Amino acid sequence: MATWFNKQSRLIQCLLLLIPFVNWIVEIVVRWSAFLKTKSLITLITAIVVTFAGVFVGWIDLVWCLLFKHLIFAKA
């Protein structure tokens, strides 16, 4: 799912991260799939944080996505 998200246009990525409930779902799915792919500690910690505070992290990721075209710690 992380690679699917990274292949989307920047407009689609931003729209997915802008809508609060959709933002949270996208964050959870992308983060956990990135963890399952990389199995690193930082992606695990980020996935756990996003599970409980995904909306707030999503808005930070919106800015990050505008700058770098991928989510923080989910470049998979």
PEDAVEN-V644428 format. One record per residue. N is the residue number from 1. D_FIRST is the distance of its C-alpha to the first C-alpha in Angstrom with 2 decimals. Layout:
n/d_first
N/D_FIRST
N/D_FIRST
This chain:
n/d_first
1/0.00
2/3.80
3/5.43
4/4.94
5/6.15
6/8.60
7/9.86
8/10.93
9/14.54
10/15.73
11/17.31
12/14.27
13/12.52
14/15.88
15/16.41
16/13.29
17/14.50
18/18.10
19/18.32
20/18.89
21/17.54
22/14.50
23/14.03
24/14.22
25/11.78
26/9.03
27/10.22
28/10.29
29/6.90
30/5.43
31/8.66
32/8.94
33/6.00
34/7.60
35/10.81
36/10.47
37/9.89
38/12.67
39/14.84
40/16.65
41/18.77
42/17.76
43/14.05
44/15.52
45/17.99
46/15.66
47/13.45
48/16.84
49/18.22
50/15.43
51/15.88
52/19.49
53/19.69
54/16.39
55/18.29
56/20.39
57/17.80
58/15.83
59/18.98
60/19.36
61/15.86
62/16.98
63/19.85
64/17.97
65/15.55
66/18.76
67/20.24
68/17.66
69/14.73
70/12.09
71/11.95
72/14.57
73/13.88
74/10.16
75/10.94
76/9.13
